[in-house]
Amino acid sequence: MTLATHEDVVGVILAGGLSRRFGGGDKCLRALGGQTLLSRVVDCVQPQVGHLIMNASGDGARFTDLELETVADVVGGALGPLAGVLTGMAWAKSHVRGPKWVATFASDAPFLPPDLVDRLYLRATEEQADIAMATSKGRVHPVFALWNIDLMENLAHALVDDGVRKVQAWASHHKVVQVEFAYERVDPFFNVNCENDLAEAETLLG
């Protein structure tokens, strides 16, 4: 299988959560099989996009080992994943010539498919959709998605003026396609929310 690098896609790793079930801190920096969760995500998604940034608050120096620019939310108040999507769109418009899409990924998902962006991109462009979201076993994973940058102004209005916070509540007003990914031994969108999840990930990795 030949996988494309989509130069008109800006990838955004979302690491803005509070990690309450881990007692706070950056859970994406926890180790799994000799690598951090975050480095596993980067290794998987960086070849799939033209540019890749981190969306996280605080001092970006804690992520310098990965040589990724860390960008804080462009709107204050810890408004959730949609703020990360908007941040990625704003960064893309400012730093990339002619960007068309933003792809988002959680920072704590160590088993992502290597053709994630490829397949989202193909469906979105084939069906002229605004958004393409990944699914596995029929479950939608709205953080793993591709977003048309032309939605930026609408998203900013929804976040700031209308108080929209839920990803699917906003996405439902646009043309969304869902792309199913195989779920065999491991859910490709398994994410680590607590210590038990990290232990399960170690078992799955083995």
C-alpha positions as CSV (number, residue, x, y, z in Angstrom):
1,M,0.0,0.0,0.0
2,T,1.4,3.4,-1.1
3,L,0.5,6.1,1.4
4,A,0.5,9.8,0.4
5,T,1.8,12.8,2.3
6,H,-0.9,15.4,2.0
7,E,1.0,18.7,1.7
8,D,-2.2,20.7,1.9
9,V,-3.1,19.2,5.3
10,V,-1.9,20.7,8.6
11,G,-1.8,18.1,11.4
12,V,-2.7,19.2,14.9
13,I,-2.0,17.0,17.9
14,L,-4.4,17.9,20.7
15,A,-2.8,17.9,24.1
16,G,-4.9,20.5,25.9
17,G,-6.8,18.1,28.2
18,L,-6.4,18.4,32.0
19,S,-5.7,14.6,32.5
20,R,-7.8,14.5,35.7
21,R,-7.9,10.7,35.7
22,F,-4.1,10.7,35.7
23,G,-4.0,13.2,38.5
24,G,-3.0,16.0,36.1
25,G,0.1,16.6,34.1
26,D,0.9,15.6,30.6
27,K,-0.3,12.0,30.3
28,C,1.0,12.0,26.7
29,L,4.5,12.0,28.1
30,R,4.0,8.7,29.9
31,A,6.0,5.8,28.6
32,L,4.7,2.9,26.6
33,G,7.0,0.2,25.4
34,G,10.1,2.5,25.6
35,Q,8.5,5.5,23.9
36,T,6.1,8.2,25.1
37,L,2.5,8.1,24.0
38,L,3.1,11.3,22.3
39,S,6.1,10.2,20.3
40,R,4.1,7.2,19.1
41,V,1.5,9.5,17.8
42,V,4.1,11.8,16.1
43,D,5.9,8.9,14.5
44,C,2.6,7.7,13.0
45,V,1.0,10.9,11.8
46,Q,4.0,13.1,10.8
47,P,4.6,11.3,7.5
48,Q,0.9,11.7,6.7
49,V,0.7,15.5,6.7
50,G,2.5,18.5,5.2
51,H,3.0,20.2,8.6
52,L,2.5,19.1,12.2
53,I,2.0,21.2,15.3
54,M,1.1,20.6,18.9
55,N,-1.9,22.3,20.5
56,A,-1.2,22.7,24.3
57,S,-1.1,25.3,26.9
58,G,1.8,26.3,29.1
59,D,5.5,26.1,28.4
60,G,6.1,24.3,25.1
61,A,9.7,23.5,26.1
62,R,8.4,20.2,27.6
63,F,7.8,19.0,24.1
64,T,11.1,20.2,22.5
65,D,12.5,16.7,22.1
66,L,9.9,16.2,19.2
67,E,10.9,19.5,17.5
68,L,7.2,20.5,17.0
69,E,5.9,24.0,17.4
70,T,3.6,24.2,20.4
71,V,0.6,26.5,19.9
72,A,-1.8,27.6,22.7
73,D,-5.5,28.0,22.0
74,V,-6.4,31.1,20.1
75,V,-9.4,31.5,22.3
76,G,-9.2,31.5,26.1
77,G,-11.1,29.5,28.7
78,A,-10.1,25.9,28.0
79,L,-13.0,25.4,25.5
80,G,-12.1,21.8,24.5
81,P,-11.2,20.1,21.2
82,L,-13.1,22.6,19.0
83,A,-10.7,25.3,20.3
84,G,-7.8,23.1,19.1
85,V,-9.4,22.7,15.7
86,L,-9.8,26.5,15.4
87,T,-6.2,27.0,16.6
88,G,-4.9,24.6,13.9
89,M,-6.9,26.5,11.3
90,A,-5.6,29.9,12.4
91,W,-2.0,28.6,12.5
92,A,-2.4,27.1,9.0
93,K,-3.7,30.3,7.6
94,S,-0.8,32.2,9.0
95,H,2.1,29.8,8.3
96,V,1.2,27.7,5.2
97,R,0.6,28.8,1.6
98,G,-2.8,27.5,0.4
99,P,-3.7,25.1,3.2
100,K,-7.0,23.3,2.6
101,W,-7.4,21.0,5.6
102,V,-6.6,20.5,9.2
103,A,-6.3,17.0,10.6
104,T,-6.6,16.5,14.3
105,F,-5.3,13.7,16.5
106,A,-5.4,13.0,20.3
107,S,-2.0,12.8,21.9
108,D,-2.8,9.7,23.9
109,A,-3.7,7.2,21.1
110,P,-0.7,4.9,20.5
111,F,-2.2,2.5,17.9
112,L,-3.3,4.9,15.1
113,P,-3.5,3.6,11.5
114,P,-0.8,4.7,9.1
115,D,-3.4,5.5,6.5
116,L,-5.6,7.6,8.7
117,V,-5.2,10.9,6.9
118,D,-5.1,9.2,3.5
119,R,-8.5,7.6,3.9
120,L,-10.1,10.6,5.5
121,Y,-8.8,12.9,2.7
122,L,-10.0,10.5,0.0
123,R,-13.5,10.3,1.3
124,A,-13.8,14.1,2.1
125,T,-12.6,15.1,-1.4
126,E,-14.6,12.4,-3.2
127,E,-17.8,13.4,-1.5
128,Q,-17.0,17.1,-1.3
129,A,-17.5,17.0,2.5
130,D,-16.6,19.7,5.0
131,I,-15.5,17.2,7.6
132,A,-14.4,13.5,7.6
133,M,-14.5,11.6,10.9
134,A,-13.0,8.3,11.8
135,T,-15.1,5.4,13.1
136,S,-14.3,1.9,14.4
137,K,-17.0,-0.7,15.0
138,G,-19.6,1.9,14.3
139,R,-18.3,4.3,17.0
140,V,-17.5,7.8,15.9
141,H,-14.2,9.3,17.0
142,P,-14.7,13.0,16.4
143,V,-11.2,14.1,17.6
144,F,-9.7,12.0,14.8
145,A,-10.9,14.0,11.8
146,L,-10.2,16.2,8.8
147,W,-11.6,19.7,8.7
148,N,-12.0,22.1,5.8
149,I,-10.2,25.3,6.6
150,D,-13.0,27.3,5.0
151,L,-15.0,26.5,8.2
152,M,-12.8,28.7,10.3
153,E,-15.0,31.8,10.6
154,N,-18.1,29.7,11.3
155,L,-16.3,27.7,14.0
156,A,-14.9,30.9,15.6
157,H,-18.5,32.3,15.7
158,A,-19.9,29.1,17.2
159,L,-17.2,28.9,19.9
160,V,-17.1,32.6,20.9
161,D,-20.6,33.9,20.2
162,D,-22.8,30.8,20.5
163,G,-21.0,28.9,23.3
164,V,-20.8,25.6,21.3
165,R,-18.5,23.1,23.0
166,K,-19.4,19.7,21.7
167,V,-17.6,18.7,18.5
168,Q,-20.5,16.8,17.0
169,A,-23.0,19.5,17.9
170,W,-21.1,21.9,15.7
171,A,-20.2,19.4,13.0
172,S,-23.8,18.4,12.5
173,H,-24.4,21.7,10.8
174,H,-22.0,20.8,8.0
175,K,-21.5,18.0,5.6
176,V,-19.8,15.1,7.5
177,V,-18.6,11.8,6.1
178,Q,-17.6,8.9,8.4
179,V,-14.7,6.6,7.5
180,E,-14.7,3.1,9.1
181,F,-11.4,1.6,10.2
182,A,-10.9,-2.1,10.9
183,Y,-11.0,-3.1,14.6
184,E,-9.4,-6.5,15.0
185,R,-7.3,-7.2,18.0
186,V,-6.7,-3.6,18.9
187,D,-9.1,-0.6,18.4
188,P,-6.9,1.8,16.3
189,F,-8.4,4.7,18.3
190,F,-7.8,3.2,21.8
191,N,-6.8,6.1,24.0
192,V,-5.1,6.1,27.4
193,N,-7.2,7.9,30.0
194,C,-6.1,6.3,33.2
195,E,-3.5,3.9,34.7
196,N,-5.6,0.9,33.8
197,D,-5.7,2.0,30.2
198,L,-1.9,2.3,30.2
199,A,-1.5,-1.2,31.6
200,E,-3.9,-2.5,28.9
201,A,-2.0,-0.7,26.2
202,E,1.2,-2.4,27.4
203,T,-0.6,-5.8,27.1
204,L,-1.9,-5.0,23.6
205,L,1.5,-3.8,22.5
206,G,3.1,-7.1,23.7
